[in-house]
């Protein structure tokens, strides 16, 4: 006999009066040759505070990135992710007050949507009774399902360098410690590029030679990031995706080419158009920041750039429960 899924009213209500905050790092995926498999957590943070109510209403305060354009109703990605996570856990809410402070730029390749779903699912998991809460692997499965791949959500959850893979519908990830001398420098342009658009530019297949070349560079990149950062420049050489996307982000592609010619390990961050350099030490990071500012002023005067020297986040998503 076919079983029916429980309706919303059959699910348990989470306790009202709870309040918690989730802080989630931004991320950079791919890192050059690690397409859909490598991701790095960065010290740029979105903060989500969730309070359970008894009113049955949704109250949504939003500040920072996207405050002028994003919805403040049930269509918002955070609300949809909370509702889905609670449903999977067998619960529902009777009203929410959500406060989101977004620092991570949207549509720039720094994992803003991954940060949102990780924050929301982590919050939902923390709102249910302790005996119903799931582990981080459950959060990885659900957020990867929502995003379609784990390369951004994994470092947002676990911190550090995430090496992720997929077997059928099962997502897996392991974390590697990044050498302390590695300093990410990002140059964020004032134009956006959607992940869907960027993926649509990729060919359906690549040649065996390109695939072999890329696998060698990806292996070298992991060694460079964890043990010998002097190999970051050759380790970030990509043969799978960046060249196909170049015309959709020409100012970023030109900046990357100039940086790499100057000897710096520059890549497209995620699907772009943000440029990230993996510098070996603060000295190179300072040189890179100066190079970017000089190059963009001379060559891309119609594009505004925000240059940030960041750190590798080592904690991942963290939850603070506010006691009453």
N, C-alpha and C positions, 0 to 999 in steps of 0.2 A: 504493500500500500504506500502510495507516495506521501512523503512528509511535507507539511507546509511550513514555511518560514514564519517565525513569530512576528506579529505585527508590532508597530511602535508601542502601542499601549501594553503589550505583553512584556516589554523589556523593563528592567528595574530603573528607577530614577536614581541618578547620582545625588548625593547629599547636597542640599543647598547650604549656602554660607561658606563654601570653600573658596579660597583665593590663592593662586600660585602664579609664579613668573617663570618663564622659560627663556633662556638666553642662548641663541644659536649662532655659530660662526658662519660667515660666508665661505664659499668654496670655489676652487678653480679645478675644473675637470680637464681631462685629456693630457695636459702638460706637454703637448707636442705629440709624441708617438703613442701615448697610452690611451688611444681612442676608446671611449665608453668603458674604460677599466681602471684608470688612475684618477685620483682626486686628492686635493690638498686642502686642509682646513686653514682659513685665514683669520687674522685678528680684526675682523670687521663684523659687528654683531647687530642682529635684529633682536628685539625684546618683545615678548608677548605675555601679557598678564590676563588671566582668565578667572572670573568669579562666577560661581553658580548662584542663580536667583530662584525665586519662587513665583515670579510674575508671568512666566511664559513668554517674555519678550526678549528681544535681542538688542542690547545696547553696544554700540561699536564706536570707539574713539581711535582715530588713526592720525599719526603724525610722521613727519619725515618723508622719505621717498614714497612716491605714489599717493600722497595725501590729497592731491588735487584731481586724481583720475580714478582711483580704485573705489569700488562700491563699499558701502557700509551696511550690507544686508546679507541674507542667507546665501547670496551668490558668490560672496567673497571666498577665495580659496581656503583661508583659514577656517571659516565656518563649515564649509563642506568637508574638510578633512577631520575636524572635530566630530561632526555628526557621523561620518563614516567609521571612524575609530570607535566611537561609543557603540555604534550598531554592532560592529564586529565583536566587541567585548560583552554584548548583551545588555547594554544600558542605553539610557536616553537622559536628556536634561529637561528641566522645567524653566529654562531661561538662562541667558548668559550675559555677562558684562565683559566685553573684550577691549583691551587697550593694547594697540600695536604701535611700537616705535621702530620705524624702518630706517636703517642706516645704509643697508646694502642697495646699491643702484639696481633698478629693474631693467631687464632686457639688455644687459651688458655682458653676460657671460660669467657672473660671479655667484651663480646658484641662488638667486633670490627666491625662486619658486620652491626649490628644495628646502631652503631655510624655513619657508612658511609651512610646508607640510610636516617637516620634522618638528617644528615648534608645536604645531597643532596636535599631532598624534601623540607626542610626548606629554603634552598637557592633558589630553583626554585619558591617557593611560594612568596618569597620576591622580585623576579625579575619582576613579572607581575605587572600591574597597581594596585593601592591600592583597587579599586573597584572590582577587580577580585580575590584578595587574600582571602584565606580561613582561618578558625580558627585552633587551635591546635588539635581539634577533627578530622578534616579532615586529618591532618598530621598523627595522630594516626591510622586512618583507612588505609591509603595507605601504611604506613611503616609496619604495622602489616600484611597486605596482602602480601607484598613483603617478609617479614621474616617468615610468616606462623603462628606467635603467637605474642602477645603483651608484653611478660614479660621483654624483654630487651629494646624495643623501648620506652615503656611508661616511665620508669625512665630517659631514655636519653632525652626525650622531656620535662618532667615535673620536674625532679629532685626529691630528697628525696626517700621515700619508696613508690613504686607503687604497688597497689593491682588491678589486671587486670582480666577480664573475657570475655567470648565470648558467644553471642547468635546468632546461625546460622552464618551469614556473618558479623555480627555487633560486633565490638570490643569496649570494654569500660574499663576505668581505673579511679581510684581515688587515691589521694595522701595522705599519712600520714606523720606526722612530726616525725622524729627519735629523741630519747632522746640524749641530747648533749654529754653524757658520752660514747656513742657507738663509737668505733674506729675500722674501718676495717683494718686488716693486711693481705696482700696477699703474697703468695709464688708462684712465676711463674717459672715453670720448663722450661728447654730448649727443650722439646719435645712437639709436637702438638697432638691434638685429634680432629677430625672433629665432628661437631654436628651430621651429618648423621650417622657416625660410632657409636657414643655414643647412639643415639636413637635406632639404630638397635639392641642393646644389651638388650633392655627392653622387658619384656614379654607382650603378648597381653592383659592379665588381671591379677589382683591381688585379693587375698581373701578379704572377707568382714572385717575380723578382722584387717588386715593390713591397709585397707582403713580407718577404724574407728580410729585406733591408729594414723594414719598420720593426719587426720583432727583435732584431738585434739592437736597435736603438732603444726600444722600450726596456729591454733587459739592462742595458748600460745606464739608462736614466735612473732606474731603481738603485743601482750601485752608487751612482753619483750623488743622489739625494741622501742616501743613508750613510755612505762611507767615504767617498772621494769626490767632493764637490768640484774638483778641478776638471772633471769630465762632464760637467753640466752642458757645455756648449754642444759637443757631439751627441750627447745623450738626449737632447731635446729636438734633434732633427726628425721631421715628420715626413712620411711618404703616403699617408692615407687621406688626409682631409683638408689641411690648411690651404694648399694651392688651389683647390677647387672652389674655395669660399672667398678667395682673395678679392675678386671683382666686386663682391657684395659689401666689402669693407676696405676699400682701396686705401684710405688714410692709415688704417691700422696695419694693413699688409706692408705698406711702404715703410712705416716705422719699424716693424719687425725686421725687415730686410736690412735697414740701416743699422739697427742694434746688433744684429748677428754679424754683419760685416765688420763692425767695431769690436767683435769678440765677446758679446754678451748673450747669454742664453735666453733669448726672447721667444715667446710663443703666443698664440691666440689663447685667451682664457675661455675655456668652455667653447661655446659656439660663437663667441665674440660679441661685440667688437673690441672689448677690453684687451689690452696688451699686457702680458705679465713677463717680467724678467726674474729668473731665479739667480740672484746674485750670490757670489761666494764672499761673504763678509760685509760689514758695514761700509768699508772703503769703496768697494765696487758698487754697492747700493747707492751711495752718494754720487758717484760718477755717473751711474745710470740715470738718476733723477735729473742731473744737470744736462745730460745728453738729450733726454726726452724733451725737456723744456726748450732747449736750443733748436733741436730739429723740428719740433712741431711749430714753433714760432716762425721758422723760416720756410717751412714746406706745407703746412696745413693751416694757414691763417684763418680760414673760415670754419675750423672745427675747434671747439673748446675742449680742453683736456684737464682732467683732475689727476694729479700724480700723488700716489700714496705709498709710502714705505711701511710695509706691514711686518708681521711676524707670523710664524706657523703656530696656529692654535693647537694645543696638545690635550685639551679637555673635551672638546665636542660639546654637544647640547647639555645644559645643566639646569636643574630645576630648583627653585626656592619656594618652599611652602610657607605661606604667611599664616602664622598661628594667631588665633583670636584670644 
